[in-house]
Amino acid sequence: MKIQEKIKNWIEETLEIKGNFALAHPKNIKNGDYSFFSSAQNPEKDVKKLNENKIPEIEKIEIVGKFVNFYLSKNFFAGSIEEINTEKENFGKNNLLEHQKIMIEYTDPNVFKPFHIGHLMSNAIGESLSRIYDFSKNEVKRVNYFSDIGLGIAKAVWGMKALSSEIPNDDENIVTKTTFLGKAYAYGVSQSKENPRIETEAREINKKIYNKSDSEINSLYQKGRDWSIEHFEHLYKKLGSNFDYFIAESEVAISGKKIVKEWFSKGLFIESEGAIVFQGEKYDKKLHTRVFITKDGLPTYEAKEIALILKKEEIFNADKSIIITANEQNDYFKVVLRAIKEISPEIEAKTKHLSHGMMKLPTGKMSSRTGEIITAEALIDKTKEKVFEKIKDREFNDKEKDEVAEIIAIGAIKYSILRQAIGGDIIFDFDKSISFEGDSGPYLQYTYVRASSVLKKVEKIDLKKLEHTSKKPRGTLDTWKTTELEKYLYRFPEIVERAGKEYTPHHIVTYLTELASIFNSFYAKEKIIDEKDPNSPYKITLTEAVAHILKSGLYILGIKVPERM
């Protein structure tokens, strides 16, 4: 049983109260390890009862006003440290959501268009949530729904045709190929805005792609699609993402149209100016009308979204299905999910749309429709350049330096995305993000490397030289004063559980950052390996526990750790 549950059960049984109180950690660690607000007129009587029936894990109980504070015992802390070092990466796995089947859809790029920093947002959040649920013993399936049809893509194909003399050869590198695709897309969009004839041509190309009726157009389309997918796979490997299912928009286009037509005959959708629409406001005044089949007879994103949701249900039948997109799609999803509710209330009830804000640089938001875009690769490379500057004088060969710089750069970006609650915009500051001190991914990576370096020194020394090594760490507790480290390390399972239940990876980021700060203070004050110090074995086990928790926590966030920095 988890310590939090055990304390809560003990309070309920001793005071004969049922679930009408919250057990939490005091804001100030000096005020104990757990606390609850007593609604009793005389809290002193409650404290007396609790003291008379005290469980072994509790050292003392104090009352401050109406708050009852509990202090855990040295033996509990020593036991939790032993448990961490025994279970290692398995410490904290806690049956979150009772072994549910969870499907998470995230990243969702568009072929022909650059993989931009918004996709990095979705990828970092989706990957972290996937790992939280994986870590908590759920069956997790990751889905990548990529757009490979639509008017925007038709404009990119028009751009490829117009710029045919610039199309790269097949033996060119993938970055050159996708750079050209981005240029073709931007050119097609800009030209169609300026010239109604080109807009009409793009619409014709869109139909030809959909019907596969033109060999030249189909060849250009297939070339661009293949290049994009190759580039995406390259980036997923770099970012540490492995998807179980890749579903293309083209795969659900026909079924989307069929489903909408079927429910049109049942009265869910209606005809409006030649198109088929769903009147969201009919079901909820806060919603609006959206087109599901155009007057040209083509299914829109909305129709394909319905087919996708039903397809995901068919291939996995999840207990919970999570979709992660930018918050620009909030209104879109409200209408689509309301339509799904009429088609299948059960599926709608277990579908959760999570939306994130935009990642911005100090220059502001960039738009792929104008060609002024910050790609994911450009952001990673720019961050990597700045990391190179920081580590240029360190003893790495060129290959090691490149690998370490990339791990640090991607960690810095992911940390910046995950450090705040999902939903708000992010200003990515290059210098702050790569700092080895304070609130940053590299700071956590550096702290892990520091703890690991201590443990490597332990491996190289003769432990027999340390006094009292015959004693287990618990044997030093008579002379040991509990530190903040013990008071933070055991909380890791609670933090992971909360992050999963509330869809909030930022709680793990906050916890790890606080833990790193506490360990670095401990490291500065204490000589961890000391032949003359009887507490040295216990300090070593504390350091080992810190390394395990940091490594596990960073893994859950999707952040790799280098061997050295």
Beta strands, then each sheet from edge to edge (+ up, - down):
strand 1: 34-37
strand 2: 58-64
strand 3: 67-72
strand 4: 101-105
strand 5: 139-146
strand 6: 245-248
strand 7: 270-272
strand 8: 275-279
strand 9: 289-293
strand 10: 320-326
strand 11: 351-356
strand 12: 359-360
strand 13: 426-427
sheet 1: 1+ 3- 2+
sheet 2: 6+ 5+ 4+ 10+ 11+
sheet 3: 7+ 8- 9+
sheet 4: 12+ 13+
end
